[in-house]
């Protein structure tokens, strides 16, 4: 699990690594690579299990998605019809506030009665009235923090490149497992691969050596054609 | 569909076949047909496996036409699992073929006087009943393979596996899909045991020489069907989500909501959920040369099913549904899709309901028969069912009996039928349906999310708690009606959001029968069906006390929301007030 310190750590200057010095475990490995656009599916396990992003917290869900992440408002309204904040279905994204450390899960419209029940502001919202996200009565401080984002179903392909291009923080072991299981076709399609700003290659990553002494990885994936969102400037 | 065939297995001198005009049951189809025949003709106190019970098989009102999504087949009887009236429906090819042959219903009745096993062959020339003891104890896949050698590939098959022959209470009836795999099951309520009790192993339907059922107003029907298909294709659920990921798209969502019953309803979040998700499943299916998009019958435009292959690219089973992935997966603490797929195949082959079987294994795990998460153990237990061992017969008789035999307190059943994959504590409204439906715990009994369009019972404020009972009532009414049309319930998503698609459905029904159909007519049909079912259950001895969830749902808060079921008994008792 990544905490706020990890996120802060991700923004520190990366120390020089030598063969005699082990890196600070709490400082995420900075991994960047470039892949063809269709390779986004490889990252699905990370996207649905959840990743951490740095954000200005204390704002509404809608502000976070539209103003900070740059997702089109029309898309958010029409496409992201199901969302959960800390496991609670969100009905009013304009007034529901996101606190530091929150988990925000995003999904398209779901099938089934329960899919309809969980839909944002849906006709069957009463069915889950007891777990619905309430507007916060206490004060939520504005500031820089971390938010865990989960992307489900069609949103993985549609929003995944945007977040991956912006940079996400994930557990080192999860990423190592993903790369270990990846096939040759994917690995050979990766290029411009760097770890902590030094060139590396997929064979080394697959073996897992760069992840050995790190808890987290700050992963940035650039796609061809390019991602639409700029890299995280926070 | 102007005739009814009655197969009396207890006829003097052997089974007899009688074909009559549809008569008093004219205009009915699907669940309306099965439930009204059972309610009218079956003694409510009949033993479900005895001579007095009847197994009614009926295509939907629009089955056998050129209309999209019209391939659901209803099977009804008094359930040996629940003791209530039962309607269980499935996709596959059977409904379309039976409807084109002109049968509004085929009714199996009486009790055979010998232990011979029969197969029923239906074609344009009539019905032939033949003894075939070579099929004895063959499971569904080998049984269909053997029958294909005799009847070929241009027919539809309905079969029971060894579970049906052994009259196990979770036994299903398999219907073949377009590739003639026995993958689509009338699963719930033990209908396969009733077919087994009638001594019928297989029904072969051959519509060679028959044409699609013609509508009374062909042009209007064609136009309505076109608009209906357009509506399904443009809707994000029926046009994108279901075709891409199937029903298992729900795993991540239910898990995120804390409504994913885990390890026999002990908690609402499963740590291994993402490994079981529809997203992971679809990726694996495509990677292995299977498919994440496949229709269970011809004429399906949603294509929510798929083909699941093993690591070598060999067929294992059809794409397991969300409820199956849950029952054999998270409910049992198993986070491995290959294990779930193997169990899905075994269920289909032996011929048992995947929900009932998975929930039962979880109850057995709770009893300590095997540990939660024991993949090999779960396969071994289902194999016992297929072998018909004493343990297998207990497990094959469902969660309620297994819980009693092993002394388990936490047994998730209503009217002895296992709860599906949605915890009623965080999502209380579905608990209302589980508790009160005429069928025993069944999510599909209140599934037709079109009540806003239908205006069943007037407008309900969905954001008020007290709306839950009204919403459940209205859902059950709408579902009973759609179950009668032969339409797949998944059409409801497009109907809910797109009034023009609902109008297209009404126009399909109206133009086919040459009438004007309104939303009120749909509501009246749903109420008629539910009233008949409730009346049957009342005469069978069911009271308000049976319309309750198990006590642990009221006493054990479930994480992460730590809620218990809070709908009062008094509120539950008002569900059928109309």
HADDOCK unambig.tbl for C-alpha pairs under 7 A between the chains (distance, minus, plus):
assign (segid A and resid 48 and name CA) (segid B and resid 274 and name CA) 6.82 0.50 0.50
assign (segid A and resid 49 and name CA) (segid B and resid 274 and name CA) 6.31 0.50 0.50
assign (segid A and resid 87 and name CA) (segid B and resid 256 and name CA) 5.33 0.50 0.50
assign (segid A and resid 87 and name CA) (segid B and resid 257 and name CA) 4.86 0.50 0.50
assign (segid A and resid 87 and name CA) (segid B and resid 258 and name CA) 6.46 0.50 0.50
assign (segid A and resid 88 and name CA) (segid B and resid 257 and name CA) 6.11 0.50 0.50
assign (segid A and resid 89 and name CA) (segid B and resid 257 and name CA) 6.96 0.50 0.50
assign (segid A and resid 109 and name CA) (segid B and resid 236 and name CA) 6.68 0.50 0.50
assign (segid A and resid 109 and name CA) (segid B and resid 237 and name CA) 6.05 0.50 0.50
assign (segid A and resid 110 and name CA) (segid B and resid 237 and name CA) 6.16 0.50 0.50
assign (segid A and resid 110 and name CA) (segid B and resid 250 and name CA) 6.94 0.50 0.50
assign (segid A and resid 111 and name CA) (segid B and resid 237 and name CA) 5.96 0.50 0.50
assign (segid A and resid 111 and name CA) (segid B and resid 493 and name CA) 6.95 0.50 0.50
assign (segid A and resid 112 and name CA) (segid B and resid 447 and name CA) 6.72 0.50 0.50
assign (segid A and resid 113 and name CA) (segid B and resid 447 and name CA) 5.32 0.50 0.50
assign (segid A and resid 113 and name CA) (segid B and resid 449 and name CA) 6.19 0.50 0.50
assign (segid A and resid 123 and name CA) (segid B and resid 462 and name CA) 5.35 0.50 0.50
assign (segid A and resid 124 and name CA) (segid B and resid 462 and name CA) 5.58 0.50 0.50
assign (segid A and resid 125 and name CA) (segid B and resid 462 and name CA) 5.95 0.50 0.50
assign (segid A and resid 125 and name CA) (segid B and resid 463 and name CA) 5.97 0.50 0.50
assign (segid A and resid 126 and name CA) (segid B and resid 462 and name CA) 5.22 0.50 0.50
assign (segid A and resid 126 and name CA) (segid B and resid 463 and name CA) 4.99 0.50 0.50
assign (segid A and resid 126 and name CA) (segid B and resid 464 and name CA) 5.84 0.50 0.50
assign (segid A and resid 126 and name CA) (segid B and resid 465 and name CA) 5.46 0.50 0.50
assign (segid A and resid 126 and name CA) (segid B and resid 467 and name CA) 6.47 0.50 0.50
assign (segid A and resid 126 and name CA) (segid B and resid 468 and name CA) 6.03 0.50 0.50
assign (segid A and resid 127 and name CA) (segid B and resid 427 and name CA) 5.54 0.50 0.50
assign (segid A and resid 127 and name CA) (segid B and resid 428 and name CA) 5.49 0.50 0.50
assign (segid A and resid 127 and name CA) (segid B and resid 429 and name CA) 4.03 0.50 0.50
assign (segid A and resid 127 and name CA) (segid B and resid 430 and name CA) 6.81 0.50 0.50
assign (segid A and resid 127 and name CA) (segid B and resid 468 and name CA) 5.79 0.50 0.50
assign (segid A and resid 128 and name CA) (segid B and resid 426 and name CA) 6.09 0.50 0.50
assign (segid A and resid 128 and name CA) (segid B and resid 427 and name CA) 4.47 0.50 0.50
assign (segid A and resid 128 and name CA) (segid B and resid 428 and name CA) 6.04 0.50 0.50
assign (segid A and resid 128 and name CA) (segid B and resid 429 and name CA) 6.82 0.50 0.50
assign (segid A and resid 129 and name CA) (segid B and resid 465 and name CA) 6.59 0.50 0.50
assign (segid A and resid 130 and name CA) (segid B and resid 426 and name CA) 6.65 0.50 0.50
assign (segid A and resid 131 and name CA) (segid B and resid 426 and name CA) 6.18 0.50 0.50
assign (segid A and resid 131 and name CA) (segid B and resid 561 and name CA) 6.68 0.50 0.50
assign (segid A and resid 153 and name CA) (segid B and resid 249 and name CA) 6.82 0.50 0.50
assign (segid A and resid 153 and name CA) (segid B and resid 279 and name CA) 5.97 0.50 0.50
